[in-house]
Every structure is written in structure tokens, then in C-alpha cells.
Amino acid sequence: MIETTRDGVAIKVRVIPRAARSGVAGTRGDRLLVRLHAPPVDGAANAALVEVLADALGVPRRAVSIASGQTSREKEIRVAGLDPATARSRLGLSP
């Protein structure tokens, strides 16, 4: 789910758009589950995903990018400047 990259970590994410509230909601299978209030229209859900993950991980939004899955519910997110242990801790995941 969280892997080391050259400049930070890659996180496999499963997105649930149009949820009642936005936030990290645990895991589903081998992916981090993120619920988003935003609809998947005109990039709104992708922008909301970047914001939710940046806030949860305590990094600036510019450190978070969508590496793959722009139009899919399953995405790979890159976060610069973090190591896997710190990312797991800040997301409330067990090591």
C-alpha cells in the first residue's frame, strides 16, 4: 500500500466520491480508502483527494501528486519528503 520512491512515498488509494464527509477511512484490500465529498466532475474529486491527503499527512499540497488513475477510483499517489513509517503513522495505519 505504501512504498518507498526516490523522493518520498507512493500510496495506493481507493476513492469513494460523493461521500457525506471527506477523510481517510482506513483500508480496503491493499489500498488506502479515502472518502471525498466532491463529485468526480471536472477534476473536483482529484483536487479534493490531494487536499485531504496533504492535510492528513501534514505536508504542503504541492508535495502530493496523482501519479496514475486520474479518471479511476483506484489511484497511485506520490508524496514527496516522507518515508513509509512516517506516512503510516500519520495515516493511523499499523506498520
C-alpha positions, 0 to 999 in steps of 0.5 A, a space after each residue: 500500500 505504501 512504498 518507498 520512491 526516490 523522493 518520498 512515498 507512493 500510496 495506493 488509494 481507493 476513492 469513494 466520491 460523493 461521500 457525506 464527509 471527506 477523510 481517510 477511512 482506513 483500508 480496503 484490500 491493499 489500498 488506502 480508502 479515502 472518502 471525498 465529498 466532491 463529485 468526480 466532475 471536472 477534476 473536483 474529486 482529484 483536487 479534493 483527494 490531494 487536499 485531504 491527503 496533504 492535510 492528513 499527512 501534514 505536508 504542503 499540497 504541492 508535495 502530493 501528486 496523482 501519479 496514475 488513475 486520474 479518471 479511476 477510483 483506484 489511484 497511485 499517489 506520490 508524496 514527496 519528503 516522507 518515508 513509509 513509517 512516517 506516512 503510516 503513522 500519520 495515516 493511523 495505519 499499523 506498520 
